[in-house]
Amino acid sequence: FSCFLFSALGILCVIHICSANKLVCHMTNWAQYRPSAGKFTPDNIDPFLCTHVIYALATINSFNQISPVEQNDEELYRSLNSLKNVNPALKTLLTVGGTVNGVSPFIAMVSTSENRALFIKSAISFLHAHNFDGINLDWEYPGHNGSPEGDKEKFTLLVTELVKAFEADAIENKRTQLLLSANAAALPQTVDRAYEVAKIAPHFDFINIMTYDYHGHWDPVTGHNSPLYESAVDSGIQLHYNINSSIAHWVSLGAPSEKLLLGFPTYGRTFRLSGGANGLGAPANGPAGAGPYTRTEGFWAFYEICDFTNTATLGWISEQEVPYATYGSSWLGYDDQRSYSSKVQWLTAHNLGGAHVWTMDMDDFSGSFCSAGDYPLINHLRISMGNLGPLSSTLADSFGPKPTTTPRPTTTKDPAADFCRGRPDGLYENPADKTTYFQCFQGNTYLHHCQPGLIYWDSCKCCNWP
Ligand SMILES: *[C@@H]1O[C@H](CO)[C@@H](O)[C@H](O)[C@H]1NC(C)=O
């Protein structure tokens, strides 16, 4: 019966009744500078974990051209995009954003049609040269932080011109059309000032709603970083500082829900308590101490949180379906597997396109901190979403949970290494062990493991119940 159920759900998803099929993961090029076990580069990425990986970030130079930020960006681009040799279904995008001397470089770039054309031309050749599949716009935000009000319409022009140019590039050069996505605001008042939602949303392949940073040490009382719903301590505009309100607002303005991705933070935000109270809405006057790896006051990576929650008092904010933890004068609002599950249920019920994770480098990517395997949050997210049916850009093992063992290319020492010589690309059963299967890609052999309890079936090219 469970086998039937699995297949039935899968078919529903294929015919788009179930649209949550994107698991988009951001990585940052500054995570390489964190000390010892916090150091993260694309070598730490499991190529089968996410459907899309987005590299943050690149900038726009004074000639309105896309350009790298770090000295070794091009080396890291190569390392990231070589993961597509292992998982050919993986898609990668490059984020353009940030600020230059505190000002968004988008402001000057969108100001004239000549500047926009220069940017678009440079982006197309840069993305192809470095083997990216698309671009992710991260302007925070049109109409804010020094950007004049008219930039809302300028952003619409940029988006429509980009898509037109991507279409033309695909046709003229006979190649797959580049993907277009954006990181977009979550607070309703920011959205209203920044975007012509109904005009821009249809042009994006997906929109990463930044459903986090709702509350932090800038607030006078404790509040959660990424709550699903409002709480009893919210009043006024803060009644809208939650996921449920943000997405409802985007949809009410005309965004197709299947274009929207719900943001999952792999970090929490901290406060320093200033009175005796330590619940939600307790008086606070700044951040708790910086984490030893992220070294920034106000937030901790999930792998830093693991240490804290071992000794802290844990609480669950039931009306917002998220956890918090407190120890001494430190207060932390964070996400764990349980809150991730609540949010997956929510995004499924509301027919969103999937999830995006900020960031891979703040999950316990090496598994060395939390004793829960590598990527405990993102793996949990993938499994929770995988149960809905296949994720879009993945191979056969996306049917059902992802293997807990990261697939690694076999070496010549492995007796199976020759399996794919002379065989066409594709998936093959491993007669010696039904819990594994081979993937052949360009003559190389890759051994994959099914999730515990599942075996490989050649009939569906998938892992399923025995
Ligand atoms: C979620 O948002 C919808 C639409 O704004 C609203 O009707 C509903 O009451 C909200 N749910 C909760 C639990 O706050």
The ligand as an ORCA input file, in Angstrom:
! r2SCAN-3c Opt
* xyz 0 1
  C      -2.734     33.454      8.051
  O      -3.010     34.441      7.089
  C      -4.347     34.443      6.622
  C      -4.440     35.438      5.487
  O      -4.007     36.709      5.885
  C      -5.286     34.763      7.776
  O      -6.613     34.748      7.340
  C      -5.074     33.720      8.865
  O      -5.855     34.048     10.003
  C      -3.609     33.644      9.277
  N      -3.426     32.525     10.190
  C      -2.950     32.665     11.426
  C      -2.917     31.436     12.270
  O      -2.523     33.711     11.855
*
